[in-house]
Amino acid sequence: MSKKYALPSFLTGRVTQENYLRWLGPKSIAHVRRDKKRGNATAINEAYKVAIHRAVIESNGRDQYTGEVLDAITVAKVGVEGSNSFARSKIPSSSGASLATQKSSGACRG
């Protein structure tokens, strides 16, 4: 197991080290892809992974804005099921249409 990205203490007993790494990797890759599309040709996965891991540790398990305790179950689910289980196109809206469908049809303005 990687100790470079050691499991934050507030997640011990709630999420495994393996699940944390499975969550961290795709998160950093998604941010790199996003930023490269926005023109940041120097975006590097390792730098994003370090920054995300540091932010998780510094949060002490609390949301930065609300102060609420973060839900470790989200990390555990993503680690087990893969990040695609939370894809935007799979989240139904109140009308039953996916967000991706609404955006492509112009029904969702935001």
C-alpha positions as CSV (number, residue, x, y, z in Angstrom):
1,M,0.0,0.0,0.0
2,S,1.0,3.5,-0.7
3,K,2.1,5.5,2.3
4,K,2.7,8.6,0.2
5,Y,-1.1,9.1,0.4
6,A,-1.7,7.6,3.8
7,L,-5.3,7.4,4.9
8,P,-6.3,10.5,6.9
9,S,-6.8,9.7,10.5
10,F,-10.5,10.8,10.5
11,L,-11.2,8.1,7.9
12,T,-9.5,5.3,9.8
13,G,-12.0,2.5,10.5
14,R,-14.5,4.1,8.0
15,V,-12.7,3.6,4.7
16,T,-9.8,1.4,3.8
17,Q,-6.5,2.7,2.4
18,E,-7.2,0.8,-0.8
19,N,-10.6,2.5,-1.2
20,Y,-9.1,5.9,-0.5
21,L,-6.5,5.5,-3.2
22,R,-9.2,4.3,-5.6
23,W,-11.1,7.5,-4.9
24,L,-8.1,9.8,-5.0
25,G,-6.7,8.6,-8.4
26,P,-9.8,9.2,-10.5
27,K,-10.5,12.6,-8.8
28,S,-7.0,13.9,-9.7
29,I,-7.3,12.6,-13.3
30,A,-10.7,14.2,-13.7
31,H,-9.3,17.6,-12.6
32,V,-6.2,17.3,-14.9
33,R,-8.5,16.5,-17.9
34,R,-10.8,19.4,-17.1
35,D,-7.9,21.8,-16.7
36,K,-6.2,20.6,-19.9
37,K,-9.4,21.2,-21.8
38,R,-9.4,24.7,-20.4
39,G,-5.9,25.4,-21.8
40,N,-3.6,24.4,-18.9
41,A,-1.1,22.3,-20.9
42,T,1.1,21.9,-17.8
43,A,-1.5,20.2,-15.6
44,I,0.2,17.1,-14.0
45,N,-1.7,14.3,-12.3
46,E,0.8,13.9,-9.5
47,A,0.5,17.6,-8.5
48,Y,-3.3,17.4,-8.4
49,K,-3.2,14.2,-6.4
50,V,-0.9,15.8,-3.8
51,A,-3.1,18.9,-3.7
52,I,-6.4,16.9,-3.2
53,H,-4.8,14.7,-0.6
54,R,-3.5,17.7,1.3
55,A,-6.9,19.3,1.2
56,V,-8.6,16.2,2.5
57,I,-6.1,16.1,5.4
58,E,-6.5,19.8,6.2
59,S,-10.2,19.5,6.2
60,N,-10.1,17.3,9.3
61,G,-13.2,15.6,8.0
62,R,-15.3,18.7,7.8
63,D,-16.7,20.7,4.9
64,Q,-14.7,23.9,4.4
65,Y,-17.8,26.1,4.0
66,T,-20.5,24.6,6.3
67,G,-18.4,22.8,8.9
68,E,-20.5,19.7,8.5
69,V,-18.8,16.3,8.9
70,L,-17.9,14.8,5.5
71,D,-19.5,11.6,4.4
72,A,-16.9,8.9,4.3
73,I,-19.4,6.6,2.7
74,T,-19.0,8.5,-0.6
75,V,-15.3,7.7,-0.6
76,A,-16.0,4.0,0.3
77,K,-18.6,3.6,-2.4
78,V,-16.4,5.2,-5.1
79,G,-13.5,3.0,-4.0
80,V,-15.6,-0.1,-4.4
81,E,-17.8,0.7,-7.3
82,G,-15.6,3.0,-9.3
83,S,-16.1,6.7,-9.9
84,N,-18.5,6.1,-12.8
85,S,-21.3,5.2,-10.4
86,F,-21.6,8.9,-9.6
87,A,-21.5,10.2,-13.2
88,R,-23.7,13.2,-13.9
89,S,-25.7,11.5,-16.6
90,K,-26.9,8.9,-14.1
91,I,-28.3,11.4,-11.6
92,P,-32.0,11.9,-12.3
93,S,-33.7,15.2,-12.0
94,S,-37.1,15.8,-10.5
95,S,-38.6,15.3,-13.9
96,G,-36.9,12.0,-14.4
97,A,-34.6,13.2,-17.2
98,S,-30.8,13.0,-16.7
99,L,-28.8,16.2,-16.4
100,A,-26.9,15.3,-19.6
101,T,-30.2,15.0,-21.4
102,Q,-31.5,18.3,-20.1
103,K,-28.3,20.2,-21.0
104,S,-28.3,18.8,-24.6
105,S,-31.9,19.8,-25.1
106,G,-31.4,23.2,-23.5
107,A,-33.9,22.4,-20.7
108,C,-31.3,23.0,-18.0
109,R,-30.0,26.5,-17.8
110,G,-27.3,27.2,-15.3
